[in-house]
């Protein structure tokens, strides 16, 4: 029999934590009590007003002590900094999960301090926005998005089942993978576009024609750099906790860019044409594949 | 008195040429006759059917001979390859303009062969789409977009006035700059995002997890790489005709990416945070500036 979930604590009432609260309350109403925990009192007030939390507190010790499931939704390094204090206040048999964007780093930190009676199952909802904070939270944020769950070999099957049940309330689709694969894939598909977008904007600062350039910015520039307006704290944490996969991908990315510059200087039209034609074919094929996954 | 424009020839009935025809016909109806010229008979048939051209021909010699204005709308290297043949069939006193994405290269080629009696005024509408071809043409493509006109010091003021009048029929906003500045600015604001997007897609081919990665692709990847699905011929031509500005910007871009990788390996969170925070502040400021230009 599945253990009943009555209370869920969410630490970090920002975009992800707030949207989780809204989605769970929208699906379950008064069946589930949400405790919103944050150091930011304004965020808590908004969370309560908008219905993302039933109870709010700045004290994670009392906040987590009755929860059947605790979601850690702060940026990765904040989770790492506080996990040893939080862990001992989670009740025996409860589930602890996190929504951090990088996994290997955090899993090692958490595994090192977690009491054995708490079931830790890492997670990562693939649902970001360029806006952050509780003001940007939406109850539909996770709907039809992938929610990656990363159980280890010793995972308690009932705890796993319970967590997946709760995640399914948000409308997300659940998939499983291991932490190393997660970190390599997200470096490629999520962290590279973010760093690339920020680098494109940074490039403008070297220009003597910055104002004229921006006057000419079309939809291409706006779309390509949209995610450069994302939260700097979160992205700095991601880079600090997924170091090797990101740095390795950046090296390859930089090399591709250098090669293109060299081929352009050599006036090697065939190579440059192939570069664009292959990219177009690959993107079109990948989006068809993505479409299949969505069906 | 402004010389009356009765017939306009458009060479290259693709996205830009087709949209020009549609926009001019929408504004002027039967006051203006559009001659659509292309080597692709199917494109011509579609152009006539959708109302982008009144007359169609695969023969640019007869196609241009009665036109008051000739728009060259094929990719840049195709314009360069055929300009010497076309130029001598344009009638005396007519205006020749092009919509090529790079300017210095083409202006030199055209100036070298153009009869003195033809007024050449280069242009560049900042209105691309990732789709190409007459099928993607829209009469609103240029509306509220910048249309750059690049008159030289000796430009005939009546010819300039006439061309600007015709461009204004499309709903575009006209701005002027010189060719070198145009090529530097577009390298930064348009060519870099395109090459960056294609490079991000290319990066995936080095991955052992390509399928899993794409499964996790969020809106970030889709938006950042949208323009990687653009026309390879057009972009190869752009790279071959704006060599130095593009290669110089790519070198800087590659350097920025390498620096970020190095700072990440050094675990230098402050520098990485500043990189993201500065990019966010710069992008937000630039979009406010862009907004001002739009008002």
Interface residues (C-beta under 8 A of the other chain):
Chain A: X126 X127 X128 X145 X146 X148 X175 X177 X181 X184 X185 X186 X188 X189 X190 X192 X193 X194 X195 X196 X197 X198 X199 X200 X201 X202 X203 X204 X205 X206 X207 X208 X209 X210 X211 X212 X213 X214 X215 X216 X217 X218 X219 X220 X221 X222 X223 X224 X225 X226 X227 X228 X229 X230 X232 X233 X235 X236 X239 X240 X243 X246 X247 X249 X250 X251 X252 X253 X254 X255 X256 X257 X258 X260 X261 X264 X265 X267 X269 X272 X273 X275 X276 X277 X278 X279 X280 X282 X283 X284 X286 X287 X289 X290 X293
Chain B: X126 X127 X128 X145 X146 X148 X175 X177 X181 X184 X185 X186 X188 X189 X190 X192 X193 X194 X195 X196 X197 X198 X199 X200 X201 X202 X203 X204 X205 X206 X207 X208 X209 X210 X211 X212 X213 X214 X215 X216 X217 X218 X220 X221 X222 X223 X224 X225 X226 X227 X228 X229 X230 X232 X233 X235 X236 X239 X240 X243 X246 X247 X249 X250 X251 X252 X253 X254 X255 X256 X257 X258 X260 X261 X264 X265 X267 X269 X272 X273 X275 X276 X277 X278 X279 X280 X282 X283 X284 X286 X287 X289 X290 X293
